[in-house]
Amino acid sequence: MGNKVTMQTVTISKKEYEELVEKKLRYEYLYQIIEGDIFSPPPTNDIKEVIKAFKKTGLYNQKFIGSLEKGLKISPYFK
């Protein structure tokens, strides 16, 4: 018995096609970003420098900063 490949046609609207293409492009873009950065080490291993940078943004409350600092202190990367 040989393997026989048959073509099948699926019909979708132009709008659906455009949405699929857009989603595919977004996925590929995110994949490229993640692939390049996910295994990169942080730019510094100085806890004080990291905390200072987070504080400087003004986006994080003191409770978060404290929790971040505590987590960094137990991280093997920052030892």
N, C-alpha and C positions, 0 to 999 in steps of 0.2 A: 504494500500500500504506500503510495506516495503522498506527500503533503501537498494539498491543493489550496492555493491562496485565492480568495475571491474578493473582489472589490465591492464594497457596499456604499451607497450614497445616502447621506443624511442631509435633509434640507432644513435650514434655519433662516430666520429673518435677517435682514441686513443689520438691524439694531443689535440682535443677539450676537452676530458675528463680530461687530465692532466692540461690543462689551468683552467678548472672549479675547480678542486681540489686545485690548487695553489691559486686561487682567494679566495676560501672559507677559506683556512688556513690564508691568509693575513687578511681577514675580521675578523676572530676570534681573531687573535693576536691584531689587532687594537682595537677591542671591549673590550678586557681584559684590555688594557692600559687605554682606555678612562673611562671605568667603575670604575677603581680604582682611577683615578686622577681628573676627571672632577669636582667633588664636594669638593675637598680638598682645604682648604684655602692656600694662599701663605705662604711660610715659615716665612715671617716677615711682619709687617705692618709699618715699618720704611721707609718713603719715601727716605730719604738720603741714606740709605743702598741699596735700590733697584737701585737708580740712579747710585750710585758708582759701583755696580756690572755690570750694562749695559755699563758704560763708560770703565770699565776695560777690557771688551771683545775686544774693538777696532773695533767692527762691525757696530756701529751706529753713524751717523753724529749728530752734535750738534742740528740741527733742530728737528730730531726725539727725542733726549734726552729731549729737551725743551717741546715738545708736550707730551711726556710720563709723565714728571713731572707735567705738567698742569692737565693732566687726573687723575693722582694719587691724586692730591690735592682735586679734587671734588668727589673722590670715597668714599662712606660711610665706606668701609673697612679700609681705611687709616686715618680716622678721630679719 
